[in-house]
Amino acid sequence: MRALFASAVILSSIAVVPAAFAASQSVTGTVKAYHAGKSLTLANGDMFQLPSSFKDPGIRTGEKVKVAYQKTGKNLQAEMVTIVR
């Protein structure tokens, strides 16, 4: 019985770990470069890939933005970009 319980605990903890990494993160920064509909680079060097469904809220170089994103491997995939006023 103990072995079964220990196995269940281990398996459930392994299943929860990937979900934690899939959670969205966010960062606020100044736009260094913006390639319409493709990518966005912040002054700190973070480069985000934009989804094909991205709607440009009027992003310009030098503007302060907040980016909600997910990290997939080495890539940062933007989910939402909003201008901070």
N, C-alpha and C positions, 0 to 999 in steps of 0.2 A: 504494500500500500504506500509506504514511504517513497519507494522508487517511482511509482506512478505519479504521486504528488510532485516530487522533485522534477520529473520530466515535464509535467504540465507547467510548472513555474518557469522553467528554463525556456520552453517553447513560447510561452506568452511574452516573456521579456524580449526575446529575439524578434517577435512579430511587431512589437511596439517601437523598436529602435528606428526602422526605416520611416515610420510615420513622423517621427520628430524631425528628421532631415528634410522631409517634404514640406514642412511648414513654411509659409511665406515670411520673408524678412523685409525690412524697409530701410532706406537710407535717404538722407537729405543732403543735397549738394548743389554746386554750381555747374551748369552745362558748359563743357569745354568744346564738344563737337556734337552735332546732330545730323544724322544722315536720314532724311525723311523716310519713315516707314521701315527702316532697316536696323539702325543702331543709335545708341545714345551713350556718350562718354562724359563722365563727370570730371571735374578738376582734380579729384583725388586719384584718377586713373582707372576707376571702375568703368568697364564697358558692358552695356546691357544690349542684348538682342531684343528687338521688338517683335511682337506677334504680327501675323499678317492682318489681323483684324484691328490693329492699333489705330485709334482716332487721335490725330494731332490736336492738342488743346492750344496750340499757338506757341510751341517751344522755340526759343531763340538762344543763341550762344550768349553766355553771361547771366542767364536767368537762373533763379533758384528753384529747384524742383524736388519733389519727394517721389521716390521710386519704390514701388512694392515689387518684389521679385522672388524668384526661386532659383537656387543654385542647382544645376544639373551637370554633374561632373565638374569641369573647369569653367563652364559657361554660366553666365548670369542671364536668366530669362525674365525680362520685365513683364509684369502682369498689368500694372497700372502706373501711369506717370501723371502727377498733378503739379501744377505751378503753385509755388508757395508765395503768397503776397504779404 
